[in-house]
Amino acid sequence: MGGSHSARKLSVENENDPSTVIKVSENVVQRIRSGAAAEAESEFRKQKHQVRTSKSSDSSSLDIFEDGIPFVTARMIRQEVEDELQKNNQYWERRIACLQESHQKINQIMEEEYIKSVEDMKRQLPRIPPEHAKLPCQDKKGMLLTCYKMYPKRPLLCAQEVEAFNCCMKNERIRVMNAK
């Protein structure tokens, strides 16, 4: 808080011997001291007067001196910082709550889609036969394998057995499809 200081300066050039001291009378020293003290005292009174005449308001707003300079205390700054931190915390809490809610919705949709796809797969894929079920056309398969063993170099001779096995499998498929 600066008031203007007096611009009295005294400079002495000492060309002769730097060890010599300039002697000043006691009277001059007294005047310099009393001038500085009086100036400090007047500055203090001026500041004290400004604090008393500042606008009274609630603690969260700034006090303004008569000359328009704001009066800020450490308590006001700390309160402002705490308010900003509180606002920031509330913002992030809302953001996190929104994100959690959207994730829950996404998880619910994904769960529903999973259940739908499992049901779809159960409808579309053939059922696994029970363990005690008999495999179809086993006799035709046996005849075909025997023919291939008899004629390993000439598989075309087994064309009748292949055709019989193929017809048996087609008939079995048609039977299973009609059973559904």
Backbone hydrogen bonds, N-H to C=O, Kabsch-Sander energy under -0.5 kcal/mol:
donor,donor_aa,acceptor,acceptor_aa,energy
3,G,1,M,-0.7
9,K,7,A,-0.6
14,N,12,V,-0.6
15,E,13,E,-0.7
20,T,17,D,-1.5
23,K,21,V,-0.5
24,V,22,I,-0.5
29,V,25,S,-1.6
30,Q,26,E,-2.2
31,R,27,N,-2.0
32,I,28,V,-2.3
33,R,29,V,-2.4
34,S,30,Q,-2.7
35,G,31,R,-2.1
36,A,32,I,-2.0
37,A,33,R,-2.4
38,A,34,S,-2.4
39,E,35,G,-2.1
40,A,36,A,-2.3
41,E,37,A,-2.6
42,S,38,A,-2.3
43,E,39,E,-2.1
44,F,40,A,-2.4
45,R,41,E,-2.2
46,K,42,S,-2.2
47,Q,43,E,-2.3
48,K,44,F,-2.4
49,H,45,R,-2.4
50,Q,46,K,-2.0
51,V,47,Q,-2.2
52,R,48,K,-1.9
53,T,49,H,-2.0
54,S,51,V,-0.8
55,K,64,I,-1.3
57,S,55,K,-0.5
61,S,58,D,-1.2
63,D,71,F,-1.3
65,F,69,I,-2.3
68,G,65,F,-1.7
71,F,63,D,-3.8
72,V,70,P,-0.7
77,I,73,T,-2.0
78,R,74,A,-2.8
79,Q,75,R,-2.5
80,E,76,M,-2.3
81,V,77,I,-2.5
82,E,78,R,-2.5
83,D,79,Q,-2.3
84,E,80,E,-2.3
85,L,81,V,-2.5
86,Q,82,E,-2.5
87,K,83,D,-2.5
88,N,84,E,-2.5
89,N,85,L,-2.7
90,Q,86,Q,-2.4
91,Y,87,K,-2.4
92,W,88,N,-2.3
93,E,89,N,-2.3
94,R,90,Q,-2.3
95,R,91,Y,-2.3
96,I,92,W,-2.6
97,A,93,E,-2.3
98,C,94,R,-2.5
99,L,95,R,-2.6
100,Q,96,I,-2.6
101,E,97,A,-2.3
102,S,98,C,-2.5
103,H,99,L,-2.4
104,Q,100,Q,-2.2
105,K,101,E,-2.1
106,I,102,S,-2.5
107,N,103,H,-2.8
108,Q,104,Q,-2.4
109,I,105,K,-2.5
110,M,106,I,-2.7
111,E,107,N,-2.4
112,E,108,Q,-2.3
113,E,109,I,-2.5
114,Y,110,M,-2.3
115,I,111,E,-2.3
116,K,112,E,-2.4
117,S,113,E,-2.6
118,V,114,Y,-2.3
119,E,115,I,-2.2
120,D,116,K,-2.5
121,M,117,S,-2.6
122,K,118,V,-2.1
123,R,119,E,-1.8
124,Q,120,D,-2.3
125,L,121,M,-2.6
133,A,130,P,-1.6
138,Q,135,L,-0.6
141,K,137,C,-1.9
142,G,138,Q,-2.2
143,M,139,D,-2.0
144,L,140,K,-2.1
145,L,141,K,-2.4
146,T,142,G,-2.2
147,C,143,M,-2.1
148,Y,144,L,-2.2
149,K,145,L,-1.9
150,M,146,T,-2.1
151,Y,147,C,-2.3
157,L,154,R,-1.3
158,C,155,P,-1.6
159,A,156,L,-1.2
162,V,158,C,-2.1
163,E,159,A,-2.4
164,A,160,Q,-2.2
165,F,161,E,-2.5
166,N,162,V,-2.4
167,C,163,E,-2.4
168,C,164,A,-2.2
169,M,165,F,-2.2
170,K,166,N,-2.1
171,N,167,C,-2.4
172,E,168,C,-2.0
173,R,169,M,-2.2
174,I,170,K,-2.4
175,R,171,N,-2.2
176,V,172,E,-2.3
177,M,173,R,-2.6
178,N,174,I,-2.2
179,A,175,R,-1.3
180,K,176,V,-0.9
